[in-house]
Structure formats: C-alpha cells, structure tokens
C-alpha cells in the first residue's frame, strides 16, 4: 500500500526588500534629491556631491558600502563640525565675560 500524500499548504511568496535611496536632500542648500553618491571600489573611495550648490564629501569605501552609508556619514560629520563650532563659540563667550570682570 502507498503512503498518504501530505497536505502541506502553499508557501507565501517572499517580500522583496525595498531598495535604499541613492539621491538625498542636501544638508547645505536643502534641495531635495540633489545629492548623488558615487562609490569607486577600485580606488576605495566614496563621494557624495550636490548638483545644486557643488558641496561634496568623500570618504573611504569597502565592499559593503552603500550610498546611504556615505550620506549618513556626511550628515554625522556636519553635525560634529557644528557641535565643535558651538562649543568653541561658548568658550569664547565665557572668556569674554571673564575678561570683562577682570577689568
């Protein structure tokens, strides 16, 4: 006698992963979709540049680098530079107040 056929349901189709963006909003001029990221794995360089205001950022790249990684690193560097500038300005204000009190 033969074995009964198992009643296994159909498997659901897998959802495709959404593609990540390759063009972004410029942190300097705020134009949407004006940043294009280019990754050159031969020279291990990744560059993000604005088509509108000509600002650019370059960094090192590796096999797993994606355009969103380059843009995120650029944004992080901008925030870090702004924080450093704000901290320096705060120190200048404190120095000016101390100088005024001494006189």
Residue pairs with C-beta under 8 A, 6 or more apart in sequence:
20 66
20 67
20 68
21 67
21 68
22 36
22 37
22 67
22 68
23 33
23 34
23 35
23 36
23 37
24 33
24 34
24 35
24 37
24 48
24 68
24 71
25 31
25 32
25 33
25 34
25 35
26 34
26 35
26 50
26 52
26 53
26 55
27 55
27 74
27 75
27 78
28 50
28 53
28 55
29 50
29 52
29 53
29 55
31 50
31 51
31 52
31 53
34 50
34 51
34 52
34 53
35 48
35 49
35 50
35 51
35 71
36 48
36 49
36 51
37 46
37 47
37 48
37 67
37 68
37 70
37 71
38 46
38 47
38 48
38 49
39 45
39 46
39 47
39 61
39 65
39 66
39 67
39 70
40 46
40 47
40 61
41 61
41 62
41 63
41 65
44 60
44 61
44 62
45 58
45 59
45 60
45 61
46 58
46 59
46 60
46 61
46 65
46 69
46 70
47 56
47 57
47 58
47 59
47 70
48 56
48 57
48 58
48 67
48 70
48 71
48 74
49 55
49 56
49 57
50 56
57 70
57 73
57 74
57 77
59 70
59 73
59 74
61 70
